[in-house]
Amino acid sequence: MRKIVPLLTLLCLALTAGCNQDNGATGAFSENNSATLVPADPDLAAIYNRSCRSCHTVAATGSPLTGDRAAWAPRLEKGMDVLVDNVVGGFGGMPPFGLCMDCDAGQFEALIDFMSTAGRAAP
């Protein structure tokens, strides 16, 4: 019985070791930071809220968090044309058109630009 208690303690420590991590967010950036960001333009904010927010504010989705510049940097290196093509065709877990079937390339670019920078805090 004495051997079981230390083993159970180690097991509990191992299982909870990742509980305070950001699940893929880089550095000090977190879901809480991401959730406070919204585009300044009301039309873009409406698109972002209905099509982008649900994935790009949740680290568990594997999407780069809105405002997490470090997570977006390697994607931006590919160029905006590649990123827009990825949105239109779907990429990884992202569905085609990023759930915005009525968006055009300019709107996708504006959304990518917003999400890849710090944006602005919601009022």
Backbone atoms as SQL, in Angstrom:
CREATE TABLE atoms (id INTEGER PRIMARY KEY, chain TEXT, resi INTEGER, resn TEXT, atom TEXT, x REAL, y REAL, z REAL);
INSERT INTO atoms VALUES
  (1, 'A', 1, 'MET', 'N', 0.817, -1.194, 0.000),
  (2, 'A', 1, 'MET', 'CA', 0.000, 0.000, 0.000),
  (3, 'A', 1, 'MET', 'C', 0.864, 1.262, 0.000),
  (4, 'A', 2, 'ARG', 'N', 1.990, 1.216, 0.694),
  (5, 'A', 2, 'ARG', 'CA', 2.875, 2.381, 0.760),
  (6, 'A', 2, 'ARG', 'C', 3.446, 2.744, -0.607),
  (7, 'A', 3, 'LYS', 'N', 3.623, 1.771, -1.472),
  (8, 'A', 3, 'LYS', 'CA', 4.158, 2.038, -2.805),
  (9, 'A', 3, 'LYS', 'C', 3.096, 2.639, -3.722),
  (10, 'A', 4, 'ILE', 'N', 1.854, 2.376, -3.468),
  (11, 'A', 4, 'ILE', 'CA', 0.784, 2.857, -4.321),
  (12, 'A', 4, 'ILE', 'C', 0.580, 4.367, -4.172),
  (13, 'A', 5, 'VAL', 'N', 0.672, 4.895, -2.975),
  (14, 'A', 5, 'VAL', 'CA', 0.442, 6.321, -2.742),
  (15, 'A', 5, 'VAL', 'C', 1.429, 7.187, -3.528),
  (16, 'A', 6, 'PRO', 'N', 2.760, 6.911, -3.473),
  (17, 'A', 6, 'PRO', 'CA', 3.672, 7.729, -4.287),
  (18, 'A', 6, 'PRO', 'C', 3.410, 7.588, -5.788),
  (19, 'A', 7, 'LEU', 'N', 3.048, 6.395, -6.226),
  (20, 'A', 7, 'LEU', 'CA', 2.754, 6.195, -7.645),
  (21, 'A', 7, 'LEU', 'C', 1.515, 6.977, -8.061),
  (22, 'A', 8, 'LEU', 'N', 0.484, 6.974, -7.236),
  (23, 'A', 8, 'LEU', 'CA', -0.715, 7.746, -7.546),
  (24, 'A', 8, 'LEU', 'C', -0.417, 9.243, -7.536),
  (25, 'A', 9, 'THR', 'N', 0.425, 9.677, -6.627),
  (26, 'A', 9, 'THR', 'CA', 0.813, 11.088, -6.575),
  (27, 'A', 9, 'THR', 'C', 1.538, 11.481, -7.848),
  (28, 'A', 10, 'LEU', 'N', 2.480, 10.674, -8.281),
  (29, 'A', 10, 'LEU', 'CA', 3.206, 10.955, -9.521),
  (30, 'A', 10, 'LEU', 'C', 2.270, 10.956, -10.724),
  (31, 'A', 11, 'LEU', 'N', 1.366, 10.023, -10.743),
  (32, 'A', 11, 'LEU', 'CA', 0.410, 9.961, -11.840),
  (33, 'A', 11, 'LEU', 'C', -0.450, 11.224, -11.887),
  (34, 'A', 12, 'CYS', 'N', -0.934, 11.677, -10.741),
  (35, 'A', 12, 'CYS', 'CA', -1.741, 12.906, -10.684),
  (36, 'A', 12, 'CYS', 'C', -0.930, 14.114, -11.132),
  (37, 'A', 13, 'LEU', 'N', 0.314, 14.199, -10.713),
  (38, 'A', 13, 'LEU', 'CA', 1.172, 15.301, -11.131),
  (39, 'A', 13, 'LEU', 'C', 1.394, 15.276, -12.634),
  (40, 'A', 14, 'ALA', 'N', 1.619, 14.100, -13.184),
  (41, 'A', 14, 'ALA', 'CA', 1.839, 13.976, -14.630),
  (42, 'A', 14, 'ALA', 'C', 0.591, 14.371, -15.415),
  (43, 'A', 15, 'LEU', 'N', -0.573, 13.982, -14.937),
  (44, 'A', 15, 'LEU', 'CA', -1.816, 14.281, -15.638),
  (45, 'A', 15, 'LEU', 'C', -2.183, 15.759, -15.581),
  (46, 'A', 16, 'THR', 'N', -1.773, 16.446, -14.528),
  (47, 'A', 16, 'THR', 'CA', -2.121, 17.860, -14.399),
  (48, 'A', 16, 'THR', 'C', -1.005, 18.799, -14.821),
  (49, 'A', 17, 'ALA', 'N', 0.105, 18.270, -15.274),
  (50, 'A', 17, 'ALA', 'CA', 1.255, 19.107, -15.624),
  (51, 'A', 17, 'ALA', 'C', 0.935, 20.124, -16.711),
  (52, 'A', 18, 'GLY', 'N', 0.088, 19.791, -17.647),
  (53, 'A', 18, 'GLY', 'CA', -0.212, 20.702, -18.751),
  (54, 'A', 18, 'GLY', 'C', -1.414, 21.602, -18.527),
  (55, 'A', 19, 'CYS', 'N', -2.021, 21.552, -17.364),
  (56, 'A', 19, 'CYS', 'CA', -3.252, 22.306, -17.133),
  (57, 'A', 19, 'CYS', 'C', -3.081, 23.818, -17.194),
  (58, 'A', 20, 'ASN', 'N', -1.930, 24.339, -16.903),
  (59, 'A', 20, 'ASN', 'CA', -1.727, 25.782, -16.921),
  (60, 'A', 20, 'ASN', 'C', -1.058, 26.261, -18.191),
  (61, 'A', 21, 'GLN', 'N', -0.941, 25.411, -19.177),
  (62, 'A', 21, 'GLN', 'CA', -0.311, 25.807, -20.426),
  (63, 'A', 21, 'GLN', 'C', -1.340, 26.403, -21.360),
  (64, 'A', 22, 'ASP', 'N', -0.858, 27.148, -22.366),
  (65, 'A', 22, 'ASP', 'CA', -1.739, 27.842, -23.300),
  (66, 'A', 22, 'ASP', 'C', -2.170, 26.991, -24.488),
  (67, 'A', 23, 'ASN', 'N', -1.939, 25.712, -24.480),
  (68, 'A', 23, 'ASN', 'CA', -2.375, 24.837, -25.564),
  (69, 'A', 23, 'ASN', 'C', -1.976, 25.339, -26.945),
  (70, 'A', 24, 'GLY', 'N', -0.711, 25.678, -27.119),
  (71, 'A', 24, 'GLY', 'CA', -0.246, 26.067, -28.440),
  (72, 'A', 24, 'GLY', 'C', -0.050, 27.548, -28.615),
  (73, 'A', 25, 'ALA', 'N', -0.566, 28.362, -27.731),
  (74, 'A', 25, 'ALA', 'CA', -0.328, 29.801, -27.827),
  (75, 'A', 25, 'ALA', 'C', 1.152, 30.052, -27.562),
  (76, 'A', 26, 'THR', 'N', 1.707, 31.025, -28.221),
  (77, 'A', 26, 'THR', 'CA', 3.124, 31.278, -28.076),
  (78, 'A', 26, 'THR', 'C', 3.387, 32.279, -26.970),
  (79, 'A', 27, 'GLY', 'N', 4.476, 32.042, -26.250),
  (80, 'A', 27, 'GLY', 'CA', 4.902, 32.979, -25.218),
  (81, 'A', 27, 'GLY', 'C', 3.801, 33.252, -24.215),
  (82, 'A', 28, 'ALA', 'N', 3.629, 34.517, -23.863),
  (83, 'A', 28, 'ALA', 'CA', 2.650, 34.922, -22.868),
  (84, 'A', 28, 'ALA', 'C', 1.274, 35.155, -23.472),
  (85, 'A', 29, 'PHE', 'N', 1.134, 35.007, -24.774),
  (86, 'A', 29, 'PHE', 'CA', -0.151, 35.251, -25.416),
  (87, 'A', 29, 'PHE', 'C', -1.116, 34.117, -25.087),
  (88, 'A', 30, 'SER', 'N', -2.358, 34.432, -24.820),
  (89, 'A', 30, 'SER', 'CA', -3.311, 33.407, -24.409),
  (90, 'A', 30, 'SER', 'C', -4.677, 33.614, -25.060),
  (91, 'A', 31, 'GLU', 'N', -5.555, 32.666, -24.803),
  (92, 'A', 31, 'GLU', 'CA', -6.925, 32.779, -25.282),
  (93, 'A', 31, 'GLU', 'C', -7.586, 34.029, -24.695),
  (94, 'A', 32, 'ASN', 'N', -7.285, 34.343, -23.458),
  (95, 'A', 32, 'ASN', 'CA', -7.873, 35.533, -22.828),
  (96, 'A', 32, 'ASN', 'C', -7.475, 36.792, -23.586),
  (97, 'A', 33, 'ASN', 'N', -6.191, 36.889, -23.986),
  (98, 'A', 33, 'ASN', 'CA', -5.754, 38.030, -24.774),
  (99, 'A', 33, 'ASN', 'C', -6.521, 38.072, -26.091),
  (100, 'A', 34, 'SER', 'N', -6.596, 36.949, -26.747),
  (101, 'A', 34, 'SER', 'CA', -7.221, 36.847, -28.058),
  (102, 'A', 34, 'SER', 'C', -8.705, 37.206, -28.013),
  (103, 'A', 35, 'ALA', 'N', -9.373, 36.769, -26.965),
  (104, 'A', 35, 'ALA', 'CA', -10.819, 36.991, -26.853),
  (105, 'A', 35, 'ALA', 'C', -11.194, 38.459, -26.708),
  (106, 'A', 36, 'THR', 'N', -10.243, 39.309, -26.359),
  (107, 'A', 36, 'THR', 'CA', -10.551, 40.737, -26.180),
  (108, 'A', 36, 'THR', 'C', -10.400, 41.539, -27.465),
  (109, 'A', 37, 'LEU', 'N', -9.958, 40.906, -28.529),
  (110, 'A', 37, 'LEU', 'CA', -9.673, 41.626, -29.773),
  (111, 'A', 37, 'LEU', 'C', -10.841, 41.565, -30.742),
  (112, 'A', 38, 'VAL', 'N', -11.053, 42.684, -31.424),
  (113, 'A', 38, 'VAL', 'CA', -12.129, 42.779, -32.418),
  (114, 'A', 38, 'VAL', 'C', -11.705, 43.818, -33.463),
  (115, 'A', 39, 'PRO', 'N', -12.002, 43.570, -34.729),
  (116, 'A', 39, 'PRO', 'CA', -11.672, 44.581, -35.744),
  (117, 'A', 39, 'PRO', 'C', -12.364, 45.915, -35.460),
  (118, 'A', 40, 'ALA', 'N', -11.688, 47.013, -35.769),
  (119, 'A', 40, 'ALA', 'CA', -12.247, 48.348, -35.564),
  (120, 'A', 40, 'ALA', 'C', -13.399, 48.622, -36.531),
  (121, 'A', 41, 'ASP', 'N', -13.288, 48.105, -37.751),
  (122, 'A', 41, 'ASP', 'CA', -14.335, 48.303, -38.751),
  (123, 'A', 41, 'ASP', 'C', -15.547, 47.438, -38.390),
  (124, 'A', 42, 'PRO', 'N', -16.738, 48.027, -38.245),
  (125, 'A', 42, 'PRO', 'CA', -17.916, 47.258, -37.833),
  (126, 'A', 42, 'PRO', 'C', -18.300, 46.127, -38.790),
  (127, 'A', 43, 'ASP', 'N', -18.160, 46.370, -40.101),
  (128, 'A', 43, 'ASP', 'CA', -18.495, 45.311, -41.062),
  (129, 'A', 43, 'ASP', 'C', -17.527, 44.139, -40.940),
  (130, 'A', 44, 'LEU', 'N', -16.241, 44.438, -40.792),
  (131, 'A', 44, 'LEU', 'CA', -15.235, 43.391, -40.628),
  (132, 'A', 44, 'LEU', 'C', -15.431, 42.683, -39.282),
  (133, 'A', 45, 'ALA', 'N', -15.799, 43.439, -38.257),
  (134, 'A', 45, 'ALA', 'CA', -16.052, 42.848, -36.942),
  (135, 'A', 45, 'ALA', 'C', -17.206, 41.850, -37.008),
  (136, 'A', 46, 'ALA', 'N', -18.239, 42.174, -37.766),
  (137, 'A', 46, 'ALA', 'CA', -19.385, 41.267, -37.901),
  (138, 'A', 46, 'ALA', 'C', -18.962, 39.960, -38.573),
  (139, 'A', 47, 'ILE', 'N', -18.151, 40.060, -39.628),
  (140, 'A', 47, 'ILE', 'CA', -17.658, 38.859, -40.308),
  (141, 'A', 47, 'ILE', 'C', -16.777, 38.059, -39.362),
  (142, 'A', 48, 'TYR', 'N', -15.850, 38.740, -38.701),
  (143, 'A', 48, 'TYR', 'CA', -14.933, 38.077, -37.764),
  (144, 'A', 48, 'TYR', 'C', -15.722, 37.344, -36.676),
  (145, 'A', 49, 'ASN', 'N', -16.713, 38.002, -36.103),
  (146, 'A', 49, 'ASN', 'CA', -17.475, 37.392, -35.010),
  (147, 'A', 49, 'ASN', 'C', -18.268, 36.177, -35.456),
  (148, 'A', 50, 'ARG', 'N', -18.770, 36.180, -36.681),
  (149, 'A', 50, 'ARG', 'CA', -19.575, 35.032, -37.121),
  (150, 'A', 50, 'ARG', 'C', -18.738, 33.927, -37.763),
  (151, 'A', 51, 'SER', 'N', -17.557, 34.260, -38.304),
  (152, 'A', 51, 'SER', 'CA', -16.821, 33.260, -39.082),
  (153, 'A', 51, 'SER', 'C', -15.452, 32.880, -38.535),
  (154, 'A', 52, 'CYS', 'N', -14.793, 33.755, -37.795),
  (155, 'A', 52, 'CYS', 'CA', -13.395, 33.523, -37.406),
  (156, 'A', 52, 'CYS', 'C', -13.199, 33.296, -35.911),
  (157, 'A', 53, 'ARG', 'N', -13.927, 34.047, -35.116),
  (158, 'A', 53, 'ARG', 'CA', -13.714, 34.071, -33.667),
  (159, 'A', 53, 'ARG', 'C', -13.764, 32.693, -33.017),
  (160, 'A', 54, 'SER', 'N', -14.694, 31.854, -33.425),
  (161, 'A', 54, 'SER', 'CA', -14.896, 30.571, -32.745),
  (162, 'A', 54, 'SER', 'C', -13.663, 29.671, -32.802),
  (163, 'A', 55, 'CYS', 'N', -12.830, 29.810, -33.806),
  (164, 'A', 55, 'CYS', 'CA', -11.608, 29.001, -33.894),
  (165, 'A', 55, 'CYS', 'C', -10.356, 29.780, -33.498),
  (166, 'A', 56, 'HIS', 'N', -10.275, 31.040, -33.885),
  (167, 'A', 56, 'HIS', 'CA', -9.042, 31.807, -33.686),
  (168, 'A', 56, 'HIS', 'C', -8.927, 32.452, -32.310),
  (169, 'A', 57, 'THR', 'N', -9.813, 32.058, -31.382),
  (170, 'A', 57, 'THR', 'CA', -9.674, 32.464, -29.985),
  (171, 'A', 57, 'THR', 'C', -9.602, 31.252, -29.064),
  (172, 'A', 58, 'VAL', 'N', -9.500, 30.063, -29.650),
  (173, 'A', 58, 'VAL', 'CA', -9.451, 28.819, -28.884),
  (174, 'A', 58, 'VAL', 'C', -8.199, 28.042, -29.301),
  (175, 'A', 59, 'ALA', 'N', -7.231, 27.991, -28.415),
  (176, 'A', 59, 'ALA', 'CA', -5.954, 27.357, -28.739),
  (177, 'A', 59, 'ALA', 'C', -6.110, 25.880, -29.099),
  (178, 'A', 60, 'ALA', 'N', -7.074, 25.197, -28.499),
  (179, 'A', 60, 'ALA', 'CA', -7.251, 23.765, -28.747),
  (180, 'A', 60, 'ALA', 'C', -7.608, 23.448, -30.194),
  (181, 'A', 61, 'THR', 'N', -8.070, 24.434, -30.953),
  (182, 'A', 61, 'THR', 'CA', -8.418, 24.187, -32.357),
  (183, 'A', 61, 'THR', 'C', -7.171, 24.051, -33.227),
  (184, 'A', 62, 'GLY', 'N', -6.034, 24.517, -32.723),
  (185, 'A', 62, 'GLY', 'CA', -4.807, 24.487, -33.520),
  (186, 'A', 62, 'GLY', 'C', -4.667, 25.695, -34.423),
  (187, 'A', 63, 'SER', 'N', -5.671, 26.560, -34.440),
  (188, 'A', 63, 'SER', 'CA', -5.613, 27.786, -35.238),
  (189, 'A', 63, 'SER', 'C', -4.702, 28.785, -34.544),
  (190, 'A', 64, 'PRO', 'N', -3.990, 29.613, -35.323),
  (191, 'A', 64, 'PRO', 'CA', -3.218, 30.664, -34.659),
  (192, 'A', 64, 'PRO', 'C', -4.189, 31.647, -34.003),
  (193, 'A', 65, 'LEU', 'N', -3.927, 31.973, -32.750),
  (194, 'A', 65, 'LEU', 'CA', -4.818, 32.867, -32.027),
  (195, 'A', 65, 'LEU', 'C', -4.769, 34.274, -32.611),
  (196, 'A', 66, 'THR', 'N', -5.910, 34.909, -32.629),
  (197, 'A', 66, 'THR', 'CA', -5.990, 36.298, -33.063),
  (198, 'A', 66, 'THR', 'C', -5.068, 37.141, -32.189),
  (199, 'A', 67, 'GLY', 'N', -4.207, 37.920, -32.838),
  (200, 'A', 67, 'GLY', 'CA', -3.297, 38.799, -32.129),
  (201, 'A', 67, 'GLY', 'C', -1.978, 38.172, -31.725),
  (202, 'A', 68, 'ASP', 'N', -1.823, 36.863, -31.886),
  (203, 'A', 68, 'ASP', 'CA', -0.578, 36.188, -31.512),
  (204, 'A', 68, 'ASP', 'C', 0.413, 36.309, -32.667),
  (205, 'A', 69, 'ARG', 'N', 1.142, 37.403, -32.666),
  (206, 'A', 69, 'ARG', 'CA', 2.052, 37.705, -33.778),
  (207, 'A', 69, 'ARG', 'C', 3.074, 36.605, -34.020),
  (208, 'A', 70, 'ALA', 'N', 3.566, 35.998, -32.965),
  (209, 'A', 70, 'ALA', 'CA', 4.570, 34.941, -33.122),
  (210, 'A', 70, 'ALA', 'C', 3.996, 33.717, -33.833),
  (211, 'A', 71, 'ALA', 'N', 2.757, 33.378, -33.533),
  (212, 'A', 71, 'ALA', 'CA', 2.122, 32.221, -34.184),
  (213, 'A', 71, 'ALA', 'C', 1.816, 32.515, -35.646),
  (214, 'A', 72, 'TRP', 'N', 1.527, 33.762, -35.952),
  (215, 'A', 72, 'TRP', 'CA', 1.190, 34.147, -37.321),
  (216, 'A', 72, 'TRP', 'C', 2.424, 34.369, -38.196),
  (217, 'A', 73, 'ALA', 'N', 3.565, 34.688, -37.595),
  (218, 'A', 73, 'ALA', 'CA', 4.766, 35.056, -38.366),
  (219, 'A', 73, 'ALA', 'C', 5.143, 34.035, -39.437),
  (220, 'A', 74, 'PRO', 'N', 5.244, 32.735, -39.125),
  (221, 'A', 74, 'PRO', 'CA', 5.630, 31.785, -40.184),
  (222, 'A', 74, 'PRO', 'C', 4.585, 31.664, -41.288),
  (223, 'A', 75, 'ARG', 'N', 3.354, 31.907, -40.958),
  (224, 'A', 75, 'ARG', 'CA', 2.299, 31.862, -41.973),
  (225, 'A', 75, 'ARG', 'C', 2.407, 33.068, -42.901),
  (226, 'A', 76, 'LEU', 'N', 2.659, 34.238, -42.309),
  (227, 'A', 76, 'LEU', 'CA', 2.790, 35.461, -43.101),
  (228, 'A', 76, 'LEU', 'C', 3.985, 35.408, -44.042),
  (229, 'A', 77, 'GLU', 'N', 5.007, 34.648, -43.669),
  (230, 'A', 77, 'GLU', 'CA', 6.184, 34.505, -44.536),
  (231, 'A', 77, 'GLU', 'C', 5.831, 33.843, -45.862),
  (232, 'A', 78, 'LYS', 'N', 4.750, 33.090, -45.886),
  (233, 'A', 78, 'LYS', 'CA', 4.313, 32.422, -47.119),
  (234, 'A', 78, 'LYS', 'C', 3.709, 33.403, -48.109),
  (235, 'A', 79, 'GLY', 'N', 3.302, 34.569, -47.606),
  (236, 'A', 79, 'GLY', 'CA', 2.699, 35.584, -48.466),
  (237, 'A', 79, 'GLY', 'C', 1.191, 35.582, -48.373),
  (238, 'A', 80, 'MET', 'N', 0.621, 36.751, -48.579),
  (239, 'A', 80, 'MET', 'CA', -0.824, 36.928, -48.457),
  (240, 'A', 80, 'MET', 'C', -1.584, 36.110, -49.496),
  (241, 'A', 81, 'ASP', 'N', -1.062, 35.990, -50.720),
  (242, 'A', 81, 'ASP', 'CA', -1.758, 35.206, -51.746),
  (243, 'A', 81, 'ASP', 'C', -1.934, 33.755, -51.308),
  (244, 'A', 82, 'VAL', 'N', -0.889, 33.175, -50.721),
  (245, 'A', 82, 'VAL', 'CA', -0.960, 31.787, -50.249),
  (246, 'A', 82, 'VAL', 'C', -1.973, 31.680, -49.116),
  (247, 'A', 83, 'LEU', 'N', -1.948, 32.639, -48.201),
  (248, 'A', 83, 'LEU', 'CA', -2.884, 32.593, -47.074),
  (249, 'A', 83, 'LEU', 'C', -4.331, 32.711, -47.546),
  (250, 'A', 84, 'VAL', 'N', -4.593, 33.597, -48.475),
  (251, 'A', 84, 'VAL', 'CA', -5.956, 33.736, -49.003),
  (252, 'A', 84, 'VAL', 'C', -6.357, 32.453, -49.735),
  (253, 'A', 85, 'ASP', 'N', -5.444, 31.876, -50.512),
  (254, 'A', 85, 'ASP', 'CA', -5.738, 30.596, -51.174),
  (255, 'A', 85, 'ASP', 'C', -6.070, 29.516, -50.148),
  (256, 'A', 86, 'ASN', 'N', -5.336, 29.502, -49.023),
  (257, 'A', 86, 'ASN', 'CA', -5.606, 28.531, -47.966),
  (258, 'A', 86, 'ASN', 'C', -6.996, 28.728, -47.373),
  (259, 'A', 87, 'VAL', 'N', -7.404, 29.973, -47.211),
  (260, 'A', 87, 'VAL', 'CA', -8.742, 30.249, -46.686),
  (261, 'A', 87, 'VAL', 'C', -9.795, 29.769, -47.688),
  (262, 'A', 88, 'VAL', 'N', -9.639, 30.140, -48.938),
  (263, 'A', 88, 'VAL', 'CA', -10.628, 29.790, -49.964),
  (264, 'A', 88, 'VAL', 'C', -10.747, 28.274, -50.129),
  (265, 'A', 89, 'GLY', 'N', -9.623, 27.586, -50.183),
  (266, 'A', 89, 'GLY', 'CA', -9.655, 26.146, -50.396),
  (267, 'A', 89, 'GLY', 'C', -9.779, 25.318, -49.140),
  (268, 'A', 90, 'GLY', 'N', -9.644, 25.948, -47.986),
  (269, 'A', 90, 'GLY', 'CA', -9.587, 25.209, -46.729),
  (270, 'A', 90, 'GLY', 'C', -8.171, 24.730, -46.500),
  (271, 'A', 91, 'PHE', 'N', -7.774, 24.669, -45.256),
  (272, 'A', 91, 'PHE', 'CA', -6.402, 24.276, -44.953),
  (273, 'A', 91, 'PHE', 'C', -6.368, 23.676, -43.560),
  (274, 'A', 92, 'GLY', 'N', -5.798, 22.472, -43.444),
  (275, 'A', 92, 'GLY', 'CA', -5.782, 21.808, -42.143),
  (276, 'A', 92, 'GLY', 'C', -7.214, 21.629, -41.654),
  (277, 'A', 93, 'GLY', 'N', -7.498, 22.127, -40.471),
  (278, 'A', 93, 'GLY', 'CA', -8.835, 22.019, -39.902),
  (279, 'A', 93, 'GLY', 'C', -9.774, 23.135, -40.316),
  (280, 'A', 94, 'MET', 'N', -9.262, 24.109, -41.074),
  (281, 'A', 94, 'MET', 'CA', -10.103, 25.227, -41.481),
  (282, 'A', 94, 'MET', 'C', -10.944, 24.826, -42.698),
  (283, 'A', 95, 'PRO', 'N', -12.263, 25.034, -42.597),
  (284, 'A', 95, 'PRO', 'CA', -13.115, 24.695, -43.732),
  (285, 'A', 95, 'PRO', 'C', -12.934, 25.693, -44.870),
  (286, 'A', 96, 'PRO', 'N', -13.303, 25.303, -46.088),
  (287, 'A', 96, 'PRO', 'CA', -13.230, 26.234, -47.215),
  (288, 'A', 96, 'PRO', 'C', -13.949, 27.542, -46.900),
  (289, 'A', 97, 'PHE', 'N', -13.361, 28.620, -47.338),
  (290, 'A', 97, 'PHE', 'CA', -13.867, 29.970, -47.137),
  (291, 'A', 97, 'PHE', 'C', -13.920, 30.371, -45.666),
  (292, 'A', 98, 'GLY', 'N', -13.282, 29.579, -44.785),
  (293, 'A', 98, 'GLY', 'CA', -13.257, 29.937, -43.378),
  (294, 'A', 98, 'GLY', 'C', -14.629, 30.229, -42.807),
  (295, 'A', 99, 'LEU', 'N', -15.631, 29.547, -43.307),
  (296, 'A', 99, 'LEU', 'CA', -17.033, 29.712, -42.909),
  (297, 'A', 99, 'LEU', 'C', -17.640, 31.047, -43.337),
  (298, 'A', 100, 'CYS', 'N', -17.010, 31.724, -44.281),
  (299, 'A', 100, 'CYS', 'CA', -17.570, 32.979, -44.796),
  (300, 'A', 100, 'CYS', 'C', -17.744, 32.841, -46.306),
  (301, 'A', 101, 'MET', 'N', -18.848, 32.256, -46.707),
  (302, 'A', 101, 'MET', 'CA', -19.094, 31.974, -48.116),
  (303, 'A', 101, 'MET', 'C', -19.322, 33.229, -48.952),
  (304, 'A', 102, 'ASP', 'N', -19.664, 34.338, -48.300),
  (305, 'A', 102, 'ASP', 'CA', -19.918, 35.562, -49.057),
  (306, 'A', 102, 'ASP', 'C', -18.768, 36.569, -48.973),
  (307, 'A', 103, 'CYS', 'N', -17.634, 36.165, -48.397),
  (308, 'A', 103, 'CYS', 'CA', -16.470, 37.064, -48.303),
  (309, 'A', 103, 'CYS', 'C', -15.698, 37.078, -49.622),
  (310, 'A', 104, 'ASP', 'N', -15.078, 38.214, -49.905),
  (311, 'A', 104, 'ASP', 'CA', -14.212, 38.290, -51.084),
  (312, 'A', 104, 'ASP', 'C', -12.746, 38.311, -50.637),
  (313, 'A', 105, 'ALA', 'N', -11.846, 38.271, -51.590),
  (314, 'A', 105, 'ALA', 'CA', -10.418, 38.203, -51.288),
  (315, 'A', 105, 'ALA', 'C', -9.957, 39.388, -50.437),
  (316, 'A', 106, 'GLY', 'N', -10.481, 40.573, -50.711),
  (317, 'A', 106, 'GLY', 'CA', -10.113, 41.753, -49.935),
  (318, 'A', 106, 'GLY', 'C', -10.510, 41.628, -48.469),
  (319, 'A', 107, 'GLN', 'N', -11.678, 41.056, -48.222),
  (320, 'A', 107, 'GLN', 'CA', -12.127, 40.852, -46.843),
  (321, 'A', 107, 'GLN', 'C', -11.271, 39.803, -46.145),
  (322, 'A', 108, 'PHE', 'N', -10.928, 38.734, -46.877),
  (323, 'A', 108, 'PHE', 'CA', -10.052, 37.728, -46.289),
  (324, 'A', 108, 'PHE', 'C', -8.694, 38.341, -45.924),
  (325, 'A', 109, 'GLU', 'N', -8.153, 39.163, -46.804),
  (326, 'A', 109, 'GLU', 'CA', -6.883, 39.828, -46.518),
  (327, 'A', 109, 'GLU', 'C', -7.001, 40.713, -45.277),
  (328, 'A', 110, 'ALA', 'N', -8.079, 41.470, -45.189),
  (329, 'A', 110, 'ALA', 'CA', -8.267, 42.347, -44.033),
  (330, 'A', 110, 'ALA', 'C', -8.408, 41.538, -42.740),
  (331, 'A', 111, 'LEU', 'N', -9.107, 40.420, -42.809),
  (332, 'A', 111, 'LEU', 'CA', -9.256, 39.568, -41.634),
  (333, 'A', 111, 'LEU', 'C', -7.926, 38.949, -41.218),
  (334, 'A', 112, 'ILE', 'N', -7.165, 38.475, -42.188),
  (335, 'A', 112, 'ILE', 'CA', -5.847, 37.911, -41.890),
  (336, 'A', 112, 'ILE', 'C', -4.948, 38.982, -41.289),
  (337, 'A', 113, 'ASP', 'N', -4.971, 40.171, -41.874),
  (338, 'A', 113, 'ASP', 'CA', -4.166, 41.273, -41.351),
  (339, 'A', 113, 'ASP', 'C', -4.559, 41.576, -39.909),
  (340, 'A', 114, 'PHE', 'N', -5.840, 41.648, -39.634),
  (341, 'A', 114, 'PHE', 'CA', -6.301, 41.897, -38.270),
  (342, 'A', 114, 'PHE', 'C', -5.847, 40.787, -37.324),
  (343, 'A', 115, 'MET', 'N', -6.117, 39.534, -37.688),
  (344, 'A', 115, 'MET', 'CA', -5.813, 38.426, -36.779),
  (345, 'A', 115, 'MET', 'C', -4.321, 38.263, -36.533),
  (346, 'A', 116, 'SER', 'N', -3.510, 38.653, -37.495),
  (347, 'A', 116, 'SER', 'CA', -2.065, 38.447, -37.355),
  (348, 'A', 116, 'SER', 'C', -1.363, 39.589, -36.623),
  (349, 'A', 117, 'THR', 'N', -2.124, 40.596, -36.230),
  (350, 'A', 117, 'THR', 'CA', -1.554, 41.708, -35.469),
  (351, 'A', 117, 'THR', 'C', -2.269, 41.811, -34.124),
  (352, 'A', 118, 'ALA', 'N', -1.915, 42.778, -33.365),
  (353, 'A', 118, 'ALA', 'CA', -2.516, 42.914, -32.040),
  (354, 'A', 118, 'ALA', 'C', -3.957, 43.379, -32.080),
  (355, 'A', 119, 'GLY', 'N', -4.408, 43.947, -33.194),
  (356, 'A', 119, 'GLY', 'CA', -5.777, 44.412, -33.274),
  (357, 'A', 119, 'GLY', 'C', -6.042, 45.494, -32.251),
  (358, 'A', 120, 'ARG', 'N', -7.269, 45.548, -31.782),
  (359, 'A', 120, 'ARG', 'CA', -7.594, 46.486, -30.698),
  (360, 'A', 120, 'ARG', 'C', -8.518, 45.790, -29.707),
  (361, 'A', 121, 'ALA', 'N', -8.455, 46.192, -28.481),
  (362, 'A', 121, 'ALA', 'CA', -9.291, 45.579, -27.453),
  (363, 'A', 121, 'ALA', 'C', -10.740, 45.965, -27.671),
  (364, 'A', 122, 'ALA', 'N', -11.614, 45.045, -27.363),
  (365, 'A', 122, 'ALA', 'CA', -13.055, 45.308, -27.464),
  (366, 'A', 122, 'ALA', 'C', -13.462, 46.330, -26.407),
  (367, 'A', 123, 'PRO', 'N', -14.436, 47.197, -26.712),
  (368, 'A', 123, 'PRO', 'CA', -14.874, 48.194, -25.718),
  (369, 'A', 123, 'PRO', 'C', -15.545, 47.547, -24.522);
